[in-house]
Amino acid sequence: MTNIAFIGLGNMGGPMAKNLAQAGHTVYVSDLSKDAVDRAVEAGCVATSSIGEAVSKGDVVVSMLPNGAIVKSVYLGDGGVLENAAKGAVLIDCSTIDVASAKEVIGKSQEAGFAMVDAPVSGGTAAADAGTLTFMVGGEKDAFESAKPYLDIMGKNIFHAGKAGNGQVAKIANNMLLGISMIATSEAFNLAERNGLDAQTFFDISSTASGQCWSMTSYCPAPGPVETAPSNREYQPGFAAAMMLKDLRLAQEVAQQSKTATPLGAQAEALYALMEAKGKDGLDFSGIFKMIRGEI
C-alpha cells in the first residue's frame, strides 16, 4: 500500500480521498476547511496541519483545487508541493484549470525531477462518491502509467489525452459541448410544452429519435422523465451552474488564445453568466431550463 497526500477536500475531492483510503492506502489530507478534514478522517484518512506536512508523507500527491492560481500557489509556492515532496513522488492534479497554468506547473515539476500529470474529471459528485469518474489525463506516458493505478481507484474510465495540458483541453471542450447541449435540450422541452406536448411524451419520442443526447436521457432538465435528475429535486446540484460557467469561461479563454471560432460556446457562456447575474448559479446547471422558461 502507498502513502498518498491529498490536497483539497471539496465536494469532489472529499469522496475521492475517501475511495483511496478505503482501497487500503494511507491518505494524508489537507484542506482549509476543518469540517472537510474531519469528514475525511471519519472516512479513514489522516489529518495534517499543513500542505507541506501532508506532501512530505506521500509517495503520491493528488490535488483537487478550485482554479489555476491556487494550483500554482500550492505546487510552486513557499511551503508547497515542490518544496516538500519526496524524491520520486508522482504528482496528480485533478483540478479543472486553464491550460497555460497546467503546462506551467507540470513543466516546473518536471524540472524539479517529478513525474506529473493533469487529470481533470467528469462525472460529478455521485461518480466521485462511487469511484466511477472519468479522468482525462495529460502528461508524459511514463507519468500517466505511474498515476493510473490511483486513478483506477477513483474512476471507471481513464484516458491518456497526450501531452501536458491536454487533459484540460479535453475537459474544457467536453464541458463546452455539455453546456451547449443542456441549453438546446432545455429549449426543446420548453418549445414542446408551450405548444401542448407534455414533457414525458416529448421525452419518450425524442429520447428514441435523432434528438437523443446525454442531457436528455441521463440528466433531463424538465422535471418528470428522469427520476434521478436534479430537475426532480428542485435543481440541487449535481454540477452547479457556477462550475459550468467556470468551464465555459475557460473554453472561451482557450478559444481566443488559439483563434478558434466557438460561437455556440460563447453564447452558452453568456447565458450561464446571465444565470449568475440573477443569483441562481448555485442551482444545478440543468436549472438553465428555469431561466429559459422565464421562471428566474
Summary of the structure (lengths in Angstrom):
residues: 296
radius of gyration: 20.0
end to end distance: 50.4
largest distance: 65.6
contacts: 1074
relative contact order: 0.09
helix: 53%
strand: 14%
